[in-house]
Amino acid sequence: MLVEQVDVQKMSPEKVARAIVAGMERNHFEICIGLVRLLRWSLRIMPGLVDLVMKRYPIRLADLDQLYPHDQR
């Protein structure tokens, strides 16, 4: 399944590139962009809750096709 086929909000390539370049300029080893920053923060503050939510509500790539149907062309 390709990312283009999933109907979720995506960041533009330009925005991703800007975030990567900014992180590299600051000599960051790990560069988190978009909602990944929220996940990283949440894991620091409340790792048990994040683990519980991820285990209780797993979303596999195979499930995304059912959650977000798209045209089969």
Buried (B, 14 or more C-beta within 10 A) or exposed (E): EEEEBBEEEEEEEEEBEEBEEEBEEEEEEEBBBEEEEEEEEEBEEEEEEBEEEEEEEEEEEEEBBEEEEEEEE
